[in-house]
Amino acid sequence: MTPILTITLNPAVDLDTATPQVAPGPKLRCRAPRMDPGGGGINVSRALAELGGDSVALVAAGGGMGALLVQLLERAGLRTRIIEAPGETRQSVSVIEEGSGKQFRFIFPGPDWPQDQVARARAEIAEIVPRGGLAVLSGSHPPGFPDDFAASLGQVCNDRGAGLMLDTSGAALRALKAGRITGLAVLRLDREEAEDLAGHDLPDAAASADLAAGLVDRGVARIVVLARGAEGSVLVGETGRWQAGAANVPVVSRTGAGDSFVAGFTLGLSRGDAPELCLRRGMAAASAAVMTDGTALCRRDDAERLIADCTLSRL
């Protein structure tokens, strides 16, 4: 396998619980919460481990909640590199309303980063990017980090002969719109993010493929993957335009599906698979993830079994 580094700048301690009904006013009695280490890159590393892969998870953590996060990472058996974050690591809360099955997700902001600590973190990250490997920057940027951080990280990766996969949201989308992020190995966006970037709806797979092709042509990334929810995902790259459908499975929770996709896709890349086969593997992992509760991710047996159900077709 090509070595993989995941990067989580804005991690969280994820709390997952359930209550009979969500309503304003009375105290809502919840079941005992499940706690997991969360954040895009961490989830990718967790899913990679479940799928039989390996990675190093670089995580910014601070304060008492950061210490708890480190304990949860150790309990999960992940190889980690911790860099110091200012303030307290954030929490996120997911609540299932048992009566309706609806999921309510509450996401808190991360700590503010002063510029001297941003510079220090940038230097520490540059030291650990694996030569000839893959780096995955996933999840939101905390306040204080530049919205085009992926551009400077991409340059570090290029200097080390590594590829950068970007799966992020929020501020980084503004930098993408402005053309300030280029040279990525892979860019992945969910449907809402892709439509935000396009400035209009993407009614079908062909429209998503056209947007992805434009991003490839402009040098944003060599491979662009745009998710389309239950329809699957579209990929455009040097091997052409492809779509892989989602498997028809019972949906328990959509939390973690995107991160599981990135894990499956990255695992395929690390093994030298063609991009379209990585797309199919990613969709199988995402389909497996929606079958699990709360903040749980994909299961390996499910992901391997579902590959055959994720139909691959040219666009």
N, C-alpha and C positions, 0 to 999 in steps of 0.2 A: 504493500500500500504506500502511496504517496503520503508523507506526513501532513496532518491537518491541525491547524490552530483555529479555535473559535474565540471570538472577542466579544465580551459583554461589558459595555461601558455603563449601563444603567440597569443592573440586576435587581431582583426583588426576592423577598421571602414570600412565596405564594401560599395563601391560606384558602382552602377549599372546604365548604361546608354546605349544609342543606337545612331548610326550615319548611314547615308545612305550607305557609303562605306568606308572601311579602306584601305588607300593607303598612301605610303610615299610621303612627300613633302608638300602638301597644308595643311592649318589648317582644322581640321575635326570638323565641327559643330555638337555638341551633344545635345540631349534632356536633360532637367533638371534631374540630377541624383537622384536616390533613395538611401537613406542611411540606413544601417542596422547594428546592432552590430553583428560582425562575429567572427569566430574561432570555432573549432570543438565542444568544450563543450558548448559554448553559443548556437550554432545552435541546439545541442541536447536538451538543456533546452527549447529553443523556440518551437521546434517541440513537446516535451513532453507536454507543456502547451496547444498547439493546439489540441493534441490528448486526452486531458482530464486528464493528469497526473500532477504531481507536483515535483519540485526539487529545490535545492539551487545551484546557479551557482557561483562557486568560480572563480574569474577573476583577473589576474594580469594586472594592468593598470597604466600608467604613463604619465606625461606631459599634454599639452593642448589637444592632440588627445585622451588621456586617459580620460580626463574630459568629452569630447564629447561622448566617448563610454559609460561612466557611465550614462549620460543623456539619451542615446538611450536605455540602459538597463532598466532604470526607466520607459521610455515611453512604453516599451514592457511589463511592468508589472511583470518582473521576480524578484524573491527573490534572492538577491546577497550577496556575501561576497567579498569585494575588498581587494586585497593585493597590496602593492606598488611595482611597477616595475621601474627599472632604465630607464632613457631616455624617448623617445616618443613611445607611442603605434603606431603600424604600420597601414597602410592603404592597401587595395587591390581594384583593379579596374576591373570591368567586362563590356565589350563593345560588344553589338550585332550589327553586320553588317546587316542592314535591307534588303539590296539587296539580300544577299545570305542566311541570317538566321544564319550565323556562329557566334560563341561566342569566343571572345578573352579575356583571363583572365591574369591579371598582378598582381603577388604576390610579395610583398616587404618583406625583412627580418625584424625580430623584433630587439629590442635593445639588446646589450650585457649585460649579467648579471655577475657582479663580484661575487666571491665565498662567501663573507660574506652575500650578499643578497640572494644567492641561499639557504644558510643554514637557513636564517631567514624565507624565503618562505616555506621551507620544514617543519619547526616547526609550522608555522601557518596552513599549510594544515593538518598536523597531528592532530591538535586540533579540527578540524571541521569534520573529517571523521565520518559519522554517525555510531554509534554502531549497529551491526546487519543489516546494510544497504548495499547499493550499491554505489560504486564510479566509475565514468566514466572518464577516462583520454583520451581526444580526441583532435586531432590536433597536429601540430608540436611543438617540443621543441625550445625555443629561444636559441640563441648562449650563451654559458656559462653553460647551464644545462647539467648534465651528460647524456649520451645516455642511460644509464641503470636506469634512475630515477624511472621508473615503478617498478623495483625490490625492491627498498627501500620503495616505496609507497605501494607495495603489502604486505610487512611485516607489515607496520602500519595497513593496512586493516585486515590482519590476526589477529593481536593483539586485534583488536576491534570487531572481529567476522563479519567483512564486506567482501564483494566480490569486486574485482577490474576488471573492463572491460577496456581493452586497445584497442584503435583504433587510431593508429598514423602512422607516416611515417618518412622517412629520417633517422636521426641518430639512432633512436630506433631500426630500422631494423638491423643495424650493431650489436647492442647488442643482438638481438634475434638470429642472425646468430652465434654469438660467445657463445651462451648458457648462457648469463648473466642475462636473464630475465626468471623467472620460477614462478610457484605458482599462476598464474592468475586464476580468475574465468572464464573469457571469453577473447579470443583474436579474433579480427576481422581484416582482411586484404582485400584490394581490389585485383583485378586480377593481376595488375602490381606489386604490393608489394609482393604478394604470389609467383609470378614467379621469382622475384628478390631473395626472400628468398630461393626458391628451386634451383635456378641456371639454370633453364631450363623452356621451355614452359609447360603449363598445358593444353593439347589439349581438355580435356573433363572433365565432372563432376567427373568421377571415379578417374582421376589423382589428382584433387583438394582434393577429399576425402582421398586419400592415403597420401598426404602431411599433411592434417589436422590430420589424425590418428597418424602419426609419431610424431607430435607436442604434442598431448595428451599423447602418450606413454612416451615421454621424460619429462613429468611433466610441460611443458610450461604453459598449461591452461587445466582446466577441460572441457571446451567447446571451440572449434575452429570453426569460421565461415569464409569462404572464398567466396568473391563475384566473380561472373562470368558475370558481365554486364547484357546484355539483357536476358541471360539464367537464371538469378536468382542467388541464393546463396546456398552454400553447408555447412552443419553443421555436425560435428562429436562430440559426447559426450557419456555420460553414457547410453543414450537411443538409440544409434546406429548412423547410417549414413543416412542423410536426404538431400533432395534437395527441395527447394521451388522456383517455377518459378516466373518470373515477369509477371504482368498483361499486356495485349496488349492495350496500351493507346497511344494517340498522345504525342510525345516528344517535349516540348517547350524549356526546359533547364534542363541539367543534374546537375546543381549546387545544392548542398544540398541533393541529393538523398542518399548519404552514411550516412550523419548525421541524416536524417529522418529515415533511416533503424535502426540506433542505438537507436533512440528514441522509435520506435515501439517495438523493441526487448527488450529494458530495461523496458519499461512499462509492457510487458508481464511477465518478470521475477519478477518485483515488485509485481505483482498480483498472483504469484505462479503458472503460466502456465508452462506446459512441454516445454522443449527447442525447440522441433520441432514446437510447436504452436507459440512460440515467433518468430521463424524463419519466419513463414508465416505472422505474424503480421508485422514484420520488412519489408518484401518484399512488402506488401500492402502499407506501409507508403512511401517506396522508389518509388514505382510506382506512387503514388499520387504526390510526389514531382516533378517528371519530367514533370508534366502537368502544372506547375506554372512558371511564368516569373522570370528571373534573380535570385536574391538572396532570393526570396520567398521560403518557405518550403512547406511541405505537408499540405493539408486541411483535417480536421477530417472527414467530410462527404465522401470525396473521399476515404480516407484510410479505413474507415469502409466498404464501398461498395465494395472495390476491394479485400478484404480478400478472398472472395469466388472464385475470378479469379486467385489467386496465388496457383497453384496446388502443393500439398505436396506429395512427393513420397519417398520411401526408396531406398537407393542405395546398 
